[in-house]
Amino acid sequence: MNPLAELRIDSRHVLVDGLWRPGASGDTLALSDPSDGSPLADIARGTADDIDAAVAAARRASDGDWGRTDAAARGRLLARLGVLVGEHVGLLARLEARDVGKPLGQARRDALALARYCEFYAGAADKLHGETLPYLDGYTVMTLREPHGVTGHVVPWNYPMQIIGRSVGAALCAGNATVLKPAEEACLTALAFGELARRAGFPAGAVNVVPGLGDEAGAALASHPGVAHVSFTGSVATGRLVQKAAGDNVVPVTLELGGKSAQLVFDDADLDAALPLLVDAGIQNAGQTCSAASRLLVQRGVHERVVERLRTRYTALRVGPAMGDPDVGPLISARQQAIVAAYIERGSDLETLARGTLDGAAPAGGHYVVPTLFGDVPPDHVLAREEVFGPVQVVIPFDDEEEGLAIANGTDYGLVAGVWTRDGARQLRLARALEAGQVFVNDYGAGGGVELPFGGVGRSGHGREKGFEALYGFTRLKTVAIRHG
């Protein structure tokens, strides 16, 4: 079965220089449906030879038609791509749900987000300006923002469409030619994106897609001397390897890595507003979200009330197959399922406050983990410090603002934080003091909107994606000083 038949492309092919063709080795990798473990599709096992061909095609595009495309025309192409994505939202959502195990409604929102990224960067393409700088008398000095040339994009399996939008979309907006290496576990929407970009009219070589294993195709892309910028989203361990590989070529890297994000709930919080997001921001995509709110820090004055309401929400959570659009779908793989189950076992010394419910009709071959909420967790416990990447949340009580802040900042990560309080001064103090790339006050968005710069500090990485800020990372600044007397 070819799940991409509706787009008339073969899932076993790579997209290089505007053409679909088998991978250089002819080898394939098998994808399975996380909801039941059944075979889903075969994809090309891309190699260094495929990456070489894709980078060469991107370089020709950068030196040729694509490099000569003006900013307004780039914007029109991105706008056309956004329209095509919008017209295929249903297909893209089905592909993502079956490929990743994401509940169908969440997958649909991701497809709509991809369309929105294209729309946003379409509008930004001709608004990426340089500056004129005051200098000595007799000089005019200006800065120009120019594309790097060829950019490499290593995209993970948890949010393929969203991360393609914020990474490849921004790179194309800035005028780069791109090579995309999706995660081997989830390639289908990346392949569909490549075809829609082709249909939108992007010149050959502007968008190339090469699936394959991380230590083969991914490593070849990160270390390729023809790549001028690398964007990577994934684990800390792999991020280190990507940065070292790119460092040998002395090229910049954007890293969006792990997280152990906290939400601080104070005694004066609006609990009716907070409670839905406290849970939903932790279990979205079965907790396989870098910015998942996995730590719930609750001030003691409302601790008992919050815990009771968390219990109610947790026991109502339904876990089941992605296409049934449950609250929580399966994890991506049996390996990830085992990792998360082991973490839950390491919490056996803790109080289990509540669990979700597995749908009795869920297939035995699916990679299911029931959402689990632990209570009164010490801040130094492994479940309070390490990224589980599954539907597991911990409740950590605190006494005052100083203690809550210390606990929130007490991990190696710094991606997102949430603050729930009506005290305006406290809101501003914590927004400044929290060590995170994004801080939400009386709200929590796992990654936030398309317009909001996103990235981390510490082991959560460096550089920023999303919004206009991403365009600065996908360009290099040139200063031009003209002495005219």
C-alpha positions in Angstrom: 0.0 0.0 0.0 1.2 3.5 -0.8 -0.3 6.0 1.5 0.9 8.8 -0.7 -1.0 7.5 -3.8 -3.4 10.4 -3.7 -0.5 12.7 -4.5 0.8 10.3 -7.1 4.2 9.9 -5.5 6.0 6.7 -4.4 7.0 6.7 -0.7 10.2 4.8 -1.6 11.6 7.8 -3.5 13.7 10.8 -2.7 13.1 14.3 -4.1 16.3 15.7 -5.6 16.5 18.5 -8.1 12.8 18.7 -8.6 12.4 15.0 -9.5 11.3 11.9 -7.6 13.6 8.9 -8.0 14.7 5.8 -6.0 17.4 6.3 -3.4 20.9 5.6 -4.7 21.3 2.4 -2.7 17.8 1.0 -3.6 17.4 0.0 0.0 14.2 0.9 1.9 13.0 1.2 5.5 9.7 0.0 6.8 7.3 2.3 8.6 4.6 0.9 10.9 1.4 2.4 12.3 2.0 3.2 16.0 -1.7 2.6 16.8 -1.6 -1.1 16.0 1.9 -2.0 14.8 0.8 -2.9 11.3 3.0 -2.1 8.2 2.3 1.4 6.9 4.8 2.1 4.1 8.3 1.6 2.9 10.5 4.7 2.5 13.9 5.2 0.8 17.0 4.6 3.0 18.8 7.6 1.8 22.6 7.6 1.9 25.5 10.0 1.7 25.3 9.7 -2.1 21.7 11.0 -2.0 22.7 13.8 0.3 25.6 14.7 -2.1 23.1 14.9 -5.0 20.6 16.9 -3.0 23.2 19.4 -1.8 24.6 19.8 -5.4 21.1 20.4 -6.7 20.5 23.0 -3.9 23.7 24.7 -4.8 22.8 24.9 -8.5 19.4 26.3 -7.5 21.1 28.9 -5.2 23.5 29.9 -7.9 20.8 29.8 -10.6 17.0 30.4 -10.9 16.2 30.3 -7.2 19.1 32.6 -6.2 17.9 35.1 -8.8 14.2 35.0 -7.6 13.4 38.3 -6.0 11.8 38.5 -2.5 8.3 39.3 -3.7 8.3 36.3 -6.0 9.6 34.1 -3.2 6.6 35.3 -1.1 4.2 34.5 -3.9 5.6 30.9 -4.1 5.2 30.4 -0.4 1.7 31.8 -0.5 0.8 29.3 -3.3 2.4 26.5 -1.2 0.3 27.6 1.8 -2.9 27.4 -0.3 -2.0 23.9 -1.5 -1.3 22.8 2.0 -4.7 24.1 3.0 -6.4 22.2 0.2 -4.7 19.0 1.4 -5.3 19.4 5.2 -7.4 16.2 5.4 -4.8 14.1 3.6 -1.9 15.6 5.6 -3.8 15.0 8.9 -4.5 11.4 8.0 -0.8 10.8 7.1 0.4 12.4 10.3 -2.0 10.5 12.5 -1.1 7.1 11.0 2.6 7.9 10.8 3.2 9.5 14.2 0.2 8.1 16.2 -1.0 11.6 16.8 -4.8 12.0 17.5 -6.5 13.0 14.2 -7.7 16.4 15.6 -4.2 17.3 16.7 -2.8 16.2 13.4 -5.3 18.4 11.6 -4.2 21.4 13.7 -0.6 20.7 12.7 -1.5 20.7 9.0 -3.3 24.0 9.5 -0.2 25.3 11.3 2.0 24.3 8.3 -0.3 26.3 6.1 -0.1 29.3 8.5 3.7 29.1 8.5 3.7 29.3 4.7 1.3 32.2 4.9 3.3 34.1 7.5 6.7 33.7 5.7 5.0 34.6 2.4 4.2 37.9 3.9 7.6 38.4 5.4 9.7 37.6 2.3 9.9 41.2 1.1 10.2 42.8 4.5 13.5 41.4 5.6 15.5 44.7 5.5 19.0 45.9 6.2 19.8 49.2 7.8 21.8 52.4 7.1 24.2 53.3 9.8 25.6 56.7 10.9 29.3 56.8 10.4 32.1 59.3 9.5 31.4 62.3 7.3 31.8 61.4 3.7 30.6 57.7 4.2 27.4 55.9 3.6 27.2 52.6 5.4 24.5 50.0 5.0 23.9 46.4 6.1 22.4 43.7 3.8 20.8 40.5 4.9 21.7 37.7 2.5 20.8 34.0 2.4 23.5 31.5 3.5 23.0 29.5 0.3 22.3 25.9 1.1 20.7 25.0 4.4 20.2 21.6 5.9 17.2 20.7 8.0 17.1 17.6 10.2 13.5 17.3 11.4 12.2 14.9 14.2 9.3 12.6 14.3 7.0 14.3 16.9 5.9 17.4 14.9 7.1 16.9 11.3 4.7 19.4 9.7 5.1 22.2 12.3 8.9 21.9 12.3 9.1 21.8 8.5 7.0 25.0 8.4 9.1 26.9 10.9 12.4 25.7 9.6 12.2 25.1 5.9 9.5 27.8 5.4 11.8 30.4 7.1 14.8 29.3 5.1 13.0 29.6 1.8 11.6 32.9 2.8 15.1 34.2 3.3 16.2 32.9 -0.1 18.1 29.7 0.8 17.9 26.4 -1.1 17.0 23.6 1.3 17.8 19.9 1.9 15.3 18.2 4.3 16.1 15.0 6.2 13.0 13.9 8.1 13.2 11.3 10.9 13.1 7.8 9.7 10.1 7.0 12.0 7.9 9.6 10.3 8.5 10.7 6.8 5.2 10.8 5.0 4.2 14.4 5.5 7.7 15.5 4.7 7.4 13.7 1.3 4.0 15.3 0.8 5.4 18.7 1.6 8.1 18.2 -1.1 5.5 17.3 -3.7 3.3 20.3 -2.8 6.3 22.6 -3.0 7.1 21.2 -6.5 3.5 21.8 -7.5 3.6 25.3 -6.1 6.3 26.1 -8.7 9.5 26.2 -6.6 12.5 25.9 -9.0 14.2 22.5 -9.2 16.7 22.1 -6.3 15.1 24.7 -4.0 13.4 22.0 -1.9 15.0 18.6 -1.7 13.8 15.7 0.6 16.0 12.7 1.5 14.6 10.3 4.1 16.9 7.9 5.8 18.6 6.9 9.1 20.0 9.6 11.3 23.5 8.1 11.5 23.6 7.8 7.7 21.7 10.5 5.8 21.4 12.8 8.8 25.1 12.6 9.7 26.0 13.1 6.0 23.8 16.3 5.9 25.1 17.8 9.1 28.8 17.2 8.1 28.4 18.1 4.4 30.9 20.8 3.4 28.4 22.2 0.9 25.8 23.1 3.6 26.2 26.6 5.0 23.7 26.4 7.9 22.2 23.4 9.8 18.9 23.4 11.6 18.3 20.5 14.0 15.5 19.6 16.3 15.8 16.5 18.5 17.6 15.1 21.5 20.5 16.7 23.4 22.8 13.7 22.6 22.2 14.0 18.8 22.3 17.8 18.9 25.8 17.6 20.3 26.9 15.4 17.4 25.2 17.7 14.8 26.9 20.7 16.3 30.3 19.0 16.3 29.9 17.8 12.7 28.8 21.3 11.5 31.6 22.8 13.6 34.2 21.0 11.5 32.9 23.1 8.5 32.6 26.3 10.7 29.0 26.8 9.8 26.2 28.1 12.2 23.7 25.7 13.7 20.2 26.2 15.2 19.5 23.6 17.9 16.1 23.1 19.4 16.6 20.3 21.9 14.9 18.9 25.0 12.9 20.5 27.8 11.6 20.0 31.3 9.2 22.9 31.4 7.4 24.1 34.5 4.1 25.8 35.2 4.0 27.7 38.5 0.5 27.9 40.0 0.2 30.5 42.8 -2.4 30.8 45.5 -4.1 33.7 43.7 -4.3 31.9 40.3 -7.5 31.6 38.3 -7.8 27.9 38.6 -10.7 27.7 36.1 -8.5 29.1 33.4 -5.4 27.2 34.5 -6.6 23.6 35.0 -7.4 22.7 31.4 -4.0 23.9 30.2 -2.0 22.4 33.1 -2.9 18.9 31.9 -3.4 19.5 28.1 0.1 21.1 27.8 1.7 18.0 29.3 -0.1 15.2 27.6 -0.5 16.7 24.1 1.0 14.3 21.5 1.3 11.7 24.3 3.8 14.0 26.0 6.2 13.7 23.1 6.7 17.4 23.0 10.0 19.2 23.8 8.0 22.1 25.4 5.6 19.8 27.3 4.6 21.1 30.7 5.9 18.1 32.5 6.4 19.8 35.9 3.4 21.3 37.7 4.7 23.5 40.6 1.8 24.3 42.9 1.8 26.7 45.9 0.7 25.0 49.1 -2.3 27.2 49.6 -4.1 25.8 46.6 -2.2 22.5 46.4 -5.1 20.3 47.6 -7.7 22.0 45.4 -5.4 21.7 42.3 -4.6 18.1 42.9 -8.3 17.2 43.2 -9.1 18.9 39.9 -6.1 17.3 38.2 -7.3 13.9 39.3 -10.7 14.6 37.8 -9.1 15.6 34.5 -6.7 12.7 34.4 -9.2 10.0 35.1 -11.3 11.3 32.2 -8.4 11.0 29.7 -9.1 8.4 27.0 -6.2 6.6 25.3 -6.7 4.9 22.0 -5.9 4.7 18.3 -5.0 7.9 16.5 -7.7 7.8 13.9 -10.4 7.6 16.6 -9.2 11.1 17.8 -8.7 10.2 21.5 -7.3 12.5 24.1 -4.0 10.6 23.9 -2.7 8.4 21.1 0.1 5.8 21.1 3.8 6.6 21.3 5.8 6.6 18.2 7.5 3.2 18.6 7.9 0.2 20.8 11.3 1.6 21.8 9.8 4.8 23.0 7.0 3.0 24.8 9.6 0.9 26.7 11.6 4.1 27.6 8.6 5.8 29.1 7.4 2.7 30.9 10.8 2.4 32.5 10.5 6.0 33.7 7.1 5.3 35.2 8.6 2.3 37.0 11.3 4.6 38.4 8.4 6.6 40.0 7.3 3.6 42.0 8.5 5.3 45.2 6.2 8.2 44.5 2.5 8.7 45.1 0.5 8.0 42.0 -2.3 10.6 42.0 -4.2 9.5 38.9 -4.0 7.7 35.6 -5.9 7.8 32.3 -7.9 5.0 30.8 -6.9 2.8 27.9 -9.7 2.2 25.4 -10.8 -1.4 25.6 -10.8 -1.5 21.8 -7.2 -0.4 21.5 -5.2 -2.9 19.4 -2.7 -5.0 21.3 0.1 -4.1 18.9 -0.2 -0.4 19.6 2.5 1.5 21.5 0.2 2.8 24.3 1.2 4.3 27.7 -1.5 5.4 30.0 -1.0 9.1 31.2 0.3 9.1 34.8 0.3 11.9 37.3 2.7 11.7 40.3 2.3 13.8 43.5 4.5 15.5 46.0 7.6 14.8 43.9 10.9 16.0 45.3 12.6 18.5 42.9 15.7 16.3 42.7 13.8 13.2 41.7 14.7 11.7 38.3 11.1 12.4 37.1 11.4 16.0 38.0 14.8 16.5 36.3 15.0 14.3 33.2 12.9 14.6 30.0 10.6 11.6 29.9 9.0 12.4 26.5 5.8 10.6 27.3 2.5 11.4 29.0 3.9 11.7 32.6 3.5 14.8 34.8 4.7 15.5 38.3 3.2 17.8 40.9 5.8 19.6 43.1 4.6 21.8 46.0 6.3 25.0 47.0 5.9 27.6 49.7 6.8 31.0 48.3 7.8 32.8 45.1 11.5 32.4 45.8 11.3 28.6 46.3 9.0 28.2 43.3 11.5 30.1 41.1 14.4 28.1 42.3 12.7 24.8 41.6 11.5 26.0 38.1 15.1 27.0 37.2 16.6 23.9 38.9 17.1 21.7 35.7 19.6 21.7 32.9 16.8 22.7 30.5 15.2 26.1 29.7 12.6 25.9 26.9 9.2 27.1 28.1 7.7 28.2 31.4 4.2 29.1 32.6 3.1 31.4 35.4 -0.4 31.5 36.9 -1.0 34.5 39.1 -3.1 37.6 39.3 -0.3 39.7 40.9 1.1 42.0 38.1 4.4 42.7 39.9 5.0 38.9 40.3 4.1 38.3 36.7 6.9 40.7 35.6 9.4 39.5 38.2 9.1 35.9 37.1 8.9 36.7 33.4 12.4 38.2 33.8 13.8 35.7 36.3 12.7 32.4 34.7 15.5 30.8 32.6 13.5 29.9 29.5 13.2 30.9 25.9 9.4 31.5 26.2 7.4 32.5 29.3 3.6 32.5 29.3 1.7 34.3 31.9 -1.8 33.1 32.7 -1.6 30.9 29.6 0.6 28.1 28.3 1.3 27.4 24.6 3.5 24.4 23.9 5.7 26.2 21.4 3.3 29.1 21.1 2.0 30.7 17.9 3.6 30.9 14.5 4.6 34.5 15.1 6.4 33.9 18.5 10.2 33.3 18.5 10.9 29.9 19.9 14.1 28.3 21.3 15.8 27.5 24.5 18.7 28.1 26.8 21.0 25.6 28.5 20.6 22.1 27.2 17.4 23.1 25.4 19.6 24.5 22.6 20.3 27.9 21.0 19.1 30.0 18.2 15.5 30.9 17.5 12.9 29.6 15.2 9.4 30.9 14.3 8.3 34.5 13.8 10.5 37.1 12.2 13.4 36.3 14.5 14.0 33.0 12.6 14.8 34.9 9.4 17.9 36.5 11.1 19.3 33.0 11.7 18.7 32.0 8.1 20.6 35.0 6.8 24.1 36.4 7.1 24.7 40.1 7.7 27.0 42.0 5.3 28.2 45.5 6.0 28.9 47.8 3.0 30.8 51.0 3.7 31.0 53.5 0.8 33.4 56.5 0.9 32.2 59.1 -1.4 33.8 62.3 0.0 
